Amino acid sequence: MSLGTRLRHCRKQKKLTQKELANTLGIDHTTVSKWESDTYEPDGSTLNDIADLFDVSIDYLLGRTDNPNPQWAIDLASGGAVQVPENLMNDEIDPEIHVFFKDFQSAPKEKQEEMIRFWKFIQQQERGRKPGDKQGE
């Protein structure tokens, strides 16, 4: 499916008209029509806004994956949401990593924030460490 087809599908699932979507994004409704007809494509920033609005990945909108709602976790370094690569969520990886991401995703927001603070603390402790140095030195 093309970007335009996926965008139209997402818009209709949310029961939005082209004009309503355009108003939400702060653009002219003819622009949405041009996107859906694959005449034009949204810029990167707008594409990100569309993905957030419809709760799908940019990769889904661009046709890189057919899974609109991939597994998500938190980027522990920055605290921002990132897509967890599918190979980290399948059973072929280290079971402890698999369990960590599943537990993290299902944890309450407060626990996720606590885990992020702990990870940042560990990163701070490791700053300045050179390759070959032992951890915690």
N, C-alpha and C positions, 0 to 999 in steps of 0.2 A: 504494500500500500504506500501511496505517496504521502508526503507531509500534508498536503491539502486534504486528502481523504481522511487521514487520521485526525486532523484538526476538526473537520466537519463532524466526524463520529463523536469525538469528545464533547464538542459543543452541543450536539443533539442529546447526548446522554445527560448533560446538565440542564437540558431543556432551555437553552439560551438561543435567542435569535442572533443573527449576525450583528444587528444593531446593538443588542444588549452586551455582547462580547466586546464590540468596539468601544462602547461607553466605559466598560470595566477597565479596558486597557488604555483608555484615553486617546483613541485613534478614530479615524473616519471609518464608517461601516463599509465603504467600498474597498478599503484595504483588506478587510477580512474576506470579502468576496474574491479578491485577487489571490489571496493566500490559498483559499479553498479550491480555486480553479487552477492552482499551481502556476499562475502567471508571475507571481512574486513570492519571495520567502521573507519571513520576519527576521529582523536583525537578532544578534545573539542575546542581547538584553531582553528583548521582547519575547524571544523564544523561551528564555528562562522564566519570565512572568507567566507565560501560557502554561508551561509545564507545572509550575506551582499552583496555578489556578485549577487545573484539571487533575492535580495530584498524580501526574505521570512523569516518567523520565524524559529528558531531552532525547536520549537514544531511541525511545519508543516513537516520539514524534518524528524523528528523522528516519525511521525505518531500520535502525541498526539492531533492534530487538523487537520481538513480537509480544514481549511481556510488558504491559503498561505499568505495572506496579511491582517493580523489583524489590528485593529485600533491601532495606535501608538500615544504616547504623549511623553513629556519630563519629566524625573525624575527631579523634581524641586530641589531636594537636591543636586544632583551631576551634573546636566546638561547633563547627558547621556540619550540616547533613551532607553525607556523600553516599553514593551507591556502593554497596559492598559487592565486589566482583562475584559472579555466580560461582566460581570455583572455590570461594571461601565459604559458601553456604551449602555445598554438597557434601556427601559423606566420604569423599575421597581425600579430604584434607585431614590434618591433625585433629583428632576428636576434641582436644581441649580448646582449640581456636573455634571450632564449630559451636561448641557449648557456650563459649564466651559471647559470641555474637548473638546467639539465640537468647541467652540470658539478658544481655544488654538490651536487646530490642523489647523484651517483655517486661523489663524493670520499670517501676514508676519513675516519673520525670526526676523526682528528688534524688533517687538512687543513681540515675544516669548522670546527673550533675555532679554528684559526689565522686563517681568513678572518673569523670573528666577532670575534676580538681586533683584527684590522686595521680592521674596520668601526667598532668602538667607539673606536679611536684616532682615526679620521677624524672621528667625531661629536664627540669631546672637543675636537679642534682647531677645530671649527666652532661650538662653544658661544659664545654671546655675539655672534656675527656678526649684523649687522643687514641687513635686506633692502637690496639695492643694493651692499653691500660686496663686494669681490672675494674669492674664496675664498683662504684662506691668509694673509689680512692679519691 
